[in-house]
Amino acid sequence: LGCFQVSTTVETFQDLSLPIPGKEDLAKLHSAIYQNVPAKTGACGDNYASQGWIAFIMEYIRRFVVSCIPSWFWGPVVTLEDCLAAFFAADELKGDNMYSCERCKKLRNGVKYCKVLRLPEILCIHLKRFRHEVMYSFKINSHVSFPLEGLDLRPFLAKESVSQITTYDLLSVICHHGTAGSGHYIAYCQNVINGQWYEFDDQYVTEVHETVVQNAEAYVLFYRKSSEEAVRERQKVVSLASMKEHSLLQFYISREWLNKFNTFAEPGPITNHTFLCSHGGIPPNKYHYIDDLVVILPQNVWEYLYNRFGGGPAVNHLYVCSICQVEIEALAKRRRIEIDTFIKLNKAFQAEESPSVIYCISMQWFREWEAFVKGKDNEPPGPIDNSKIALTKPGGHVQVKQGADYGQISEETWIYLSTLYGGGPEIAIRQNVAQVQELENLHGEQKIEAETRAV
């Protein structure tokens, strides 16, 4: 708020973990919505955290009492939209939470908020019902009202969002019965074929009315994008496929994408590259199970899907890619030559009784190379990286670090691997022959002296 610098960070989320606003937070939130001002200076329900132990105990007692009193007596019902609004409301960054500005190079008051850039097909919402402090844990039992249909996330989208469908229908809800210390989980799930709801409680499955679901104490909710247009498009494809009109060509389409079309509200462009190589053919390793990867469509169905969703490419003939076949054979030959050469050189190294020089190689790099030549990893390792095991002494001499994870190889093996992959640095352990002979003479003299004393 000093120079009005805007800093943006994009994050991938698997679920939205939402606070449950209390009565005071709810009033503040609704007031902020009407006045269009930042609603919070911290997470909802966290304001008492800095007020000391007395405030904490009073808040703990208040929450316990609230959980025992009907919501109509205590105050307004908390809705899922309230929880979403609390999560997406702006935070004022001031005091101890001032923002370190990249432009000003100093602490400034600021405002932080988040928006959704791209909506997922399945939206997972977690309600923060459990609070864990240093000595106490408690559960927030407030009922949160949530819609079975038509949850709209459009108010929380970023301006540059590309998501077209913003409404969701409930698919499943997980509930927790008990306290913060112990309890039991059950789930309510909808059968999408008949629209009926069922309660799953361990091994027991019971059909329930939707009002039972609506009154549940939700802990985790799963919503699915809803689109009447998507339903109409599926019906259109079924009617086109049932037409008896003879097609001159038949097209192959990714079974994976077709499954997305049958279940997703926004399946995105056709992705036939899931069964094609970069050259447009079938990779040799996929050809024997290609029927599991593709579905055959008549020409009119393919043209409808392609014109509607784009993507591709169009495929009306399946063939094994000869270019990939040559590359696979060349790769197999390369692996065979490298591993055979290493085994040969290493055997010769093991046969040497006292090699004059031993080279050190990082075991981290060696394991990557070994995985490649044994076919466990498709990509060859990069250049040899001995930096983690190397210690450079004054004068530029490089030696191996004490306790480093390294292997010992011969000079011929080092030359072979470094010629193929490059890298370094080179770490050689050279034995002084004169010192070895002196040690052998010393051992001999000690042996004679010991034998003399024995006599």
Buried (B, 14 or more C-beta within 10 A) or exposed (E): BEEEEEEEEEEEEEEBEBBBBBBEBBEBBBEBBEEEEBBBBEBBBEBBBEEEEEEBEEBBEEBEEBBEEEBEEBBEEBBBBBBBBBBBBBBBBBEEBBBEBEEEEEBBBBEEEBEBBEBBBEBBBBBBBBBEEEEEEBBBBBBBBBBBEEBEBEEBBBEEBEBEBBBBBBBBBBBBEEEBEEEEBBBBBBEEEEEEBBBBBEEEEEEEEBEEBBEBBBBBBBBBBBBEEBEEBEEBBEEBEEEEEEBEEEBBBBBBBBEBBEBBBBBEEBBBBEBBBEEEBBBBEBBEEBEEBBBEBBBBBBBBBBEEBEBBEBBEEBEBBEEBBEBBEEBEEBBEEBBEBBEEBBEEBEEEEEBEEBBBBBBBBBBBBBBBBEEEBEEBBEEBBBEEBBEEEEEEEBBBEEEBEBBEBBBBBBBBBBEBBEBBEBBEEEEEEEEEEEEEEEEEEEEEEEEEEEE
